[in-house]
Every structure is written in C-alpha cells, then in structure tokens.
Amino acid sequence: MATTRQNSVTSWLVIGLGNPGPKYEKTRHNLGFRLVDLLASRMGIRVTREECRALIGHGRIHNQKVELAKPQTFMNLSGDSVNCLIAKDDRTVQGLIVISDDLALPFGSMRIRANGSHGGQNGLRSIIDRLGTQEFTRLRIGIKPEFPINDAAKFVLDDFSRAEASEVENLLVRAADAVESIVTEGIDAAMAKFN
C-alpha cells in the first residue's frame, strides 16, 4: 500500500513542527522546524511565503515536486495550519509528511510510519483532530533522555545539552536523508533503511 501511495503522489507537503520565534529556535520541540530548514538549504528552497498561518516554500527533491512548511501557530495548534494547507489544490493527505520530536523515542533514534496515533505529541494530536484521519506519513525524531523527566513540558521547551547538540546535527542529516528517501523511493524503502 505504501509503495502505491508514493507512486500516486504528484506533490509532497512536508510539514516540520515547532514553535515560532527566536526563544524556541534551539529547543527540543523545534526539531521539525530545523529539519525543514536543512531540507530547504539542501534543495535551495526559500521557506518564506506566508500561507495558512505557516511559512512555506516550493521546490523539488530530485524530480518530485515538494512544498516545505513550518506552521506559525505554536505546536498545540499545528492542525489549524495543516488543515488549511491540505485543503488547497494539488495537496493531499497521501502526500503529507509530518516531522516531529518524540519524547517516547530514545534520543538519537527516529521512526518513519505510514499512519498511527499521536503518541502523546500535541502537534500530531492537533493535526489528527483537525484532519480527522491518522492516515498520513510521519517522521518522529527521538528526544527521550536516559534519565527520568519530572516536567515533560519544560523538558521539550529547553535547549539541547551541549553534549546532545553535536549529535543533533548528525541526527538531522540522517532525518533529511530519510525524508528524501520517502519522497523518491517510497515509504516502505525508507522504513527499511532508516527505522
């Protein structure tokens, strides 16, 4: 099914989740934004046009038409922006890829899924609620530390530690490769390579 999805998609909408503003730029919750920025840099895409309370840019990953977007609604209301974006012509839920941090996955890991629950991630929860479906591709990037967390909300809004920060750059490169693989080879191939 996933391979069929890839073959039938003519345009991809890649959404990176995060919170707008310099205060949140380097926080754990902004890995989605940072990955969109890395993809934009690789592909020469400017993610600056305002649409549906998001910053968006158009380009190509290899021969595939791609739009990169960063909702500016804050994490918990991401679904408002995504629902508006997906309602536009040439955009489909089948071509939607959502990138988020994940407090349930160990730091440094990532998971690609063709569908599924929000897993407690409020941005994904908002998107599922607003779209009325869980049937979209997501790439979740692990941020769970090896120690217990007393305050999850504070933890995700903190910057990475100095030790983590150097690893994050490598993790984002791998995650960008994974998004390119989803778009060009299909989700089954990407899952086999990167999960």
N, C-alpha and C positions, 0 to 999 in steps of 0.2 A: 504493500500500500504506500509506504513512504517513498519508494522509488517512483511510483506513479505520480505522487504529489510533486516531486521535483520536476519530472518531465512535463507536467501540465502547467507549471508556474511560468508565466511570461515576465513577471515583475516581482521583485522581492522588496519587502518593507522590513528593515532591520531596526528594531527599537532598543536603545540602551536605556535602562532605568537608572535614576539617580535623583538628586535634589539640586535645583539651580542655585547659583551664587558661589562666590569665592570661599565662603565659610565652609562649604561642604565638599569642595573640589577634590581633596585627597582622602576623604573618608572611605571607610569600608563599603558604605552603602552606595558609593558612586562608581563602582567598577563597570557598570553598564555604560555610563557616560564615557569613561576612559577608554573602553573598548571601541565605542563608536568613533571617538577621536583618533584612535590608532588606525582603524579601518579607513577613515577619511584621509588621513595622512598617506597611507599606502596607495590609495586609489586616486589621489588628487581631487577629492570631493570637498567642497566647502559646505559645512553644515551651519548655515547662517540664515536661511529663509524662514520667516515665521509663518506657520500654518497650524491651525487647530491647537493653539497653546503649546506648540513644540517648535524646536529648531530643526530644520530638515535640509537635506542636500541630495542631489541626484547624480548618479554616475553609473559606472559598470564595474563589476567584478568579473574579470575575463570577458566573456561575451554576454553575461547576464545583466539585465537592467536591474539596478538596485537603488533604493532610497534609504538613506540613513537618517534616523530621527532621535532626538532627545526631548522627551516631554518636559515642559517647564512648570508643571502643576504641583510639584513635590510628589514624593514616592506614593503616598497613600491615595492619591487621586489620579494616578497614571492612566487608569482606564478611561477617564473622560477624554483625554487627548487621543489615546489609541483608538477609541470608538469613533471619534470624529475623523481621524486619518483613514481608517479602514473603510469608511463609508464612501470615500471618493472613488471616481472611475479608475479602473485598471489595478485596484488594490483588492486583495482577497485575504481571507483568514488563512488559506492554504499557503500563501506566500509570506506569511508573517513569521518573523523570528524575533523573540524577546530575550534580551540578555539581562540577567540579574545576579546580584550577590546571593549567597545561600548560607545561612547560619547553621544549617543541618549537615552540610558537607565539610569535611576537613579542609583546612587552609591549604591551598595549592592544588586542589583537585577541581575537576569540572565534570558536568554531566550534560549530555545532549538528550532531549526527549522529544518525541513527536507530539505528545499530549500529556495530560496529567493534572493533578491538583496543584494548588498554590504552595503547599508545603509550609504554610505559615509566613510566606513572604508577602508583605502587604501590597507591594506594587503588582505582583502577579494576581493576588486576590482581587484587586480593583479591576484589572483587565478582564479576568474571567467573569466577574459580576457584570461588567458593562457590556461585554461581547455576548454573554450568555452561552459561552462554549469554552471547553478546555482543549479543543482540537486545534492547537497551534504549536509550532516548534518553539522550544525554549532552550537556552544555554545558561546553565546555572554555574556560577563560579564560587567555590567553597571559601568561606572565611572563618570557619569554626576553629578556635584555638585548642591547644592541648590541655588548657586549664579550664575549670568551671567559670561560668559567667554569672555574676549576680544581677546585672542590669543589662538585658539584651538591647533595649532601645538606646542606651548610652553607648554600648559597645559598637553598634553598627554606625553610629554617628561620630565615632572617634577616628582619628587618622591611624594608619597602619604604624606599627612599631618600626624602629629603624631597621631591625633585622628582617622584618617582613617586607619592607619597602623595596629592597633589592630583588627579592623573589617575585614580587608583584609584576615587575616589568617582564620577566620571563613568562610568567603565567599569562599575561595579556597577549604576548606574541603567540603563544600556543592557542589561546582562545580565538584570536583573529584568524589563525590558520584554520581552526575548526569552522568558523563562520564561512570562510571561503570554500571549504570542503562541502558544507551543506548546500551552498548555492550552486556549485559547479558539478558535484558528484552525487548529490542526494543525501538524505538523512541517514539511510542505512549504512552507507560507506563512511560517513562522518562519525557515526556512533561506533562503528567497528574500529576506527582509527584512534578516536580521542576519548572514549569513555573508559 
